[in-house]
């Protein structure tokens, strides 16, 4: 897992996938603590790091990097 700007690269098996996220610095910082294993839900565009569900802050929304960015929904 790595990032350049707001584009995150995630290894899924042997495939590399690119997603856009508005807080890649925090995501990578937390991944450095929890480890690189994560659950990727492509249907809903979510990445869950290991501390979820105990820590709701470890869930990140993703957008495909090859599509134009759109505003994040914050609730």
Buried (B, 14 or more C-beta within 10 A) or exposed (E): BEBEEBBBBBEEEEEEBBBBBBBBEEBBEBBEEBEEEBEBEEEEBBBBBBBBEEEEEBBBBBBEBEEEEEEEEEE
